[in-house]
Amino acid sequence: MLSYLKNHPFPVEAFFERSLVLTFAVPKEQIEPLIPCPLTLDTFQNEWAFIAVAMVQTNNLRPKDFPSVLGNNFFLIGYRVFVRYRNLANKNLRGLFILKSETDKKKMQYLGNIFTHYNYTTTDIHISNQGQSETIQSNRSNFEVNLNIERQDLTLPDSSPFDSWKEARRFAGPLPFTFTCNEQERTVIIIEGVRNNWKPEPVHVTDYHIGFLERLELKTYKLASAFEVKNIPYYWKKGKLERWG
């Protein structure tokens, strides 16, 4: 029963007050060991794979069609890899594989680890603004992102492998699907997200330090892009289970 519950057994909805995503480019051979079969990396120029660090303020998160008064507000940080999966209908799906999730509330950690395989832990989240600068920081997670929220002449980071924001947008997320794999049972859970008016706008990152990326012991990773969206209704469909091989 507990195993079934973790397979996203019902649809969930929320309102995204804000979603800020930093995408990091990593040589594909460094990420391949992190990805379970039957997923494959979604790459750029057959060289770069990508880890997205998503910071999301969710409001009224709850089972779909429940009254919003029963929802909860959480700040979430998700570490995800861009991947592909060829399903049983032979469709090549683009999506995300979750490496780890963090939240500012114990309740979300508890419920998230009952109903998903997303490996939630609770951390401290501090957001501060001073003049043109915004900082999102966590002592426990050894995490800090600094933004210039007033800058208008936005250019891609010098380290980006992309030539344009249009190219970068393909790896800004979220993608239509999220995948969870059980290699022992040879199963894949497909979770489809649904949203409207998702129009990410570039933001300027002045500095960052992300402890989770350091713990992965990657030899090379570099900031490829940063985007944000605001005020978006969002929901996830019930998980769909497939057996592969």
For each residue, the residues with C-beta under 8 A, 3 or more apart:
1: 4 5
2: 5 6 114
3: 6 7
4: 1 7 9
5: 1 2 9 114 115
6: 2 3 113 114 115 116 117
7: 3 4 180 189 239 241
8: 12 115 116 189 191 236 238 239
9: 4 5 115 238 239
10: 63 64 238
11: 63 64 235 236 237 238
12: 8 61 62 63 64 235 236
13: 60 61 62 63 64 65 233 234 235 236
14: 58 59 60 61 62 71 234 235
15: 58 59 60 231 232 233 234
16: 19 56 57 58 59 195 229 230 231 232 233 234
17: 57 58 59 230 231
18: 55 56 57 228 229 230 231
19: 16 54 55 56 57 174 228 229 230 232
20: 54 55 56 136 145 147 203 226 227 228
21: 52 53 54 55 172 173 200 226 227 228
22: 52 53 145 205 208 210 223 225 226
23: 50 51 52 53 168 171 172 173 223 224 225 226 227
24: 50 51 52 53 213 221 222 223 224
25: 44 48 49 50 159 160 161 221 222 223 224
26: 30 31 48 49 50 51 218 220 221
27: 30 31 47 48 49 219 220
28: 31 32 41 43 46 47 48 49
29: 32
30: 26 27 33 49 218 219 220 221
31: 26 27 28 34 35 41 49 51 81 218
32: 28 29 35 41 49
33: 30
34: 31 81 97 99 216
35: 31 32 39 40 41 81 83 97
36: 39 97 181 183
37: 181 183 244
38: 85 86 181 188 244 245
39: 35 36 83 84 85 97 179 181 188
40: 35 83 84 85
41: 28 31 32 35 49 81 82 83 84
42: 49 50 82 83 84 94 171
43: 28 46 47 48 49
44: 25 47 48 50 161 162 167 170 171
45: 48 161
46: 28 43
47: 27 28 43 44 161
48: 25 26 27 28 43 44 45 161 224
49: 25 26 27 28 30 31 32 41 42 43 81 82
50: 23 24 25 26 42 44 81 82 171 224
51: 23 24 26 31 79 80 81 99 213 221
52: 21 22 23 24 78 79 80 81 82 96 171 172 173
53: 21 22 23 24 77 78 79 210 212 213
54: 19 20 21 76 77 78 80 173 174
55: 18 19 20 21 75 76 77 136 145
56: 16 18 19 20 75 76 77 78
57: 16 17 18 19 73 75
58: 14 15 16 17 61 73 74 75 76
59: 14 15 16 17 71 73
60: 13 14 15 68 71 72 73
61: 12 13 14 58 71 72 73 74 108
62: 12 13 14 66 67 68 70 71 72
63: 10 11 12 13 66
64: 10 11 12 13 235
65: 13
66: 62 63 70 71
67: 62 70
68: 60 62 71
69:
70: 62 66 67
71: 14 59 60 61 62 66 68
72: 60 61 62 105 107 108
73: 57 58 59 60 61
74: 58 61 103 104 105 107 108
75: 55 56 57 58 103 104 105 125
76: 54 55 56 58 101 102 103 108
77: 53 54 55 56 101 102 103 123 125 138 141 143
78: 52 53 54 56 98 100 101 102 118
79: 51 52 53 98 99 100 101 212 213
80: 51 52 54 96 97 98 99 173 178
81: 31 34 35 41 49 50 51 52 96 97 99
82: 41 42 49 50 52 94 95 96 171 173 175
83: 35 39 40 41 42 94 95 96 97 179
84: 39 40 41 42 92 93 94 95
85: 38 39 40 92 93 95 177 179 188 190
86: 38 90 91 92 93
87: 90 91 93 188 190 242
88: 242 244
89:
90: 86 87
91: 86 87
92: 84 85 86
93: 84 85 86 87 176 177 190
94: 42 82 83 84 175 176 177
95: 82 83 84 85 175 176 177 178 179 190
96: 52 80 81 82 83 173 174 175 177 178 179
97: 34 35 36 39 80 81 83 178 179 180 181
98: 78 79 80 101 117 118 119 178 180
99: 34 51 79 80 81 119 212 216
100: 78 79 118 119 121 212
101: 76 77 78 79 98 112 118 119 120 121
102: 76 77 78 120 121 122 123 138 141
103: 74 75 76 77 108 109 112 120 121 122 123
104: 74 75 108 122 123 124 125
105: 72 74 75 108 109 122
106: 109 110 122
107: 72 74 110 111
108: 61 72 74 76 103 104 105 111 112 120 122
109: 103 105 106 112 113 120 121 122
110: 106 107 113 114
111: 107 108 114 115
112: 101 103 108 109 115 116 118 120
113: 6 109 110 116 118 119 120
114: 2 5 6 110 111
115: 5 6 8 9 111 112
116: 6 8 112 113 120 180
117: 6 98 180 189
118: 78 98 100 101 112 113 180
119: 98 99 100 101 113
120: 101 102 103 108 109 112 113 116
121: 100 101 102 103 109
122: 102 103 104 105 106 108 109
123: 77 102 103 104 138 140 141 143
124: 104 138 139 140 141
125: 75 77 104 136 137 138
126: 135 136 137 138 139
127: 134 135 136 137
128: 134 135 137
129: 133 134 135 149
130: 133 135
131:
132: 148 149 150 151
133: 129 130 146 147 148 149 206
134: 127 128 129 146 147 149
135: 126 127 128 129 130 144 145 146 147
136: 20 55 125 126 127 143 144 145 147
137: 125 126 127 128 143 144 145
138: 77 102 123 124 125 126 141 142 143 144
139: 124 126 142
140: 123 124
141: 77 102 123 124 138 211 212
142: 138 139 209 210 211 214
143: 77 123 136 137 138 209 210 211 212
144: 135 136 137 138 207 208 209
145: 20 22 55 135 136 137 205 207 208 210
146: 133 134 135 205 206 207 208
147: 20 133 134 135 136 203 204 205 206 226
148: 132 133 151 204 206
149: 129 132 133 134 203
150: 132
151: 132 148 154 204
152:
153:
154: 151 165 202 203 204
155:
156: 160 162 164 165 168 224 225
157: 160 205 222 223 224 225 226
158:
159: 25 222 223 224
160: 25 156 157 168 222 223 224 225
161: 25 44 45 47 48 224
162: 44 156 165 167 168 224 225
163: 167
164: 156 167 168
165: 154 156 162 168 169 202 225
166: 169
167: 44 162 163 164 170
168: 23 156 160 162 164 165 171 172 202 224 225 227
169: 165 166 172 200 225 227
170: 44 167
171: 23 42 44 50 52 82 168 224 225
172: 21 23 52 168 169 200 225 227
173: 21 23 52 54 80 82 96
174: 19 54 96 193 195 198
175: 82 94 95 96 178 193
176: 93 94 95 192 193
177: 85 93 94 95 96 190 191 192 193
178: 80 95 96 97 98 175 190 191 193 236
179: 39 83 85 95 96 97 188 189 190 191
180: 7 97 98 116 117 118 188 189 191 239
181: 36 37 38 39 97 187 188 189
182: 185 186 187 188
183: 36 37 186
184:
185: 182 243
186: 182 183 243 244 245
187: 181 182 241 242 243 244
188: 38 39 85 87 179 180 181 182 241 242 243 244
189: 7 8 117 179 180 181 239 240 241
190: 85 87 93 95 177 178 179 239 240 241 242
191: 8 177 178 179 180 236 237 239 240
192: 176 177 236 237 240
193: 174 175 176 177 178 234 235 236 237
194: 234 235 236 237
195: 16 174 198 232 233 234 235
196: 232 233
197: 232
198: 174 195 229 232
199: 229
200: 21 169 172 227 228 229
201: 227 228 229
202: 154 165 168 225 226 227
203: 20 147 149 154 226 227 228
204: 147 148 151 154 226
205: 22 145 146 147 157 208 223 226
206: 133 146 147 148
207: 144 145 146
208: 22 144 145 146 205 223
209: 142 143 144
210: 22 53 142 143 145 213 214
211: 141 142 143 214 215
212: 53 79 99 100 141 143 215 216
213: 24 51 53 79 210 216 218 221
214: 142 210 211 217
215: 211 212
216: 34 99 212 213
217: 214
218: 26 30 31 213 221
219: 27 30
220: 26 27 30
221: 24 25 26 30 51 213 218
222: 24 25 157 159 160
223: 22 23 24 25 157 159 160 205 208 226
224: 23 24 25 48 50 156 157 159 160 161 162 168 171
225: 22 23 156 157 160 162 165 168 169 171 172 202
226: 20 21 22 23 147 157 202 203 204 205 223
227: 20 21 23 168 169 172 200 201 202 203
228: 18 19 20 21 200 201 203
229: 16 18 19 198 199 200 201 232
230: 16 17 18 19
231: 15 16 17 18
232: 15 16 19 195 196 197 198 229
233: 13 15 16 195 196
234: 13 14 15 16 193 194 195
235: 11 12 13 14 64 193 194 195
236: 8 11 12 13 178 191 192 193 194
237: 11 191 192 193 194 240
238: 8 9 10 11
239: 7 8 9 180 189 190 191
240: 189 190 191 192 237
241: 7 187 188 189 190
242: 87 88 187 188 190
243: 185 186 187 188
244: 37 38 88 186 187 188
245: 38 186
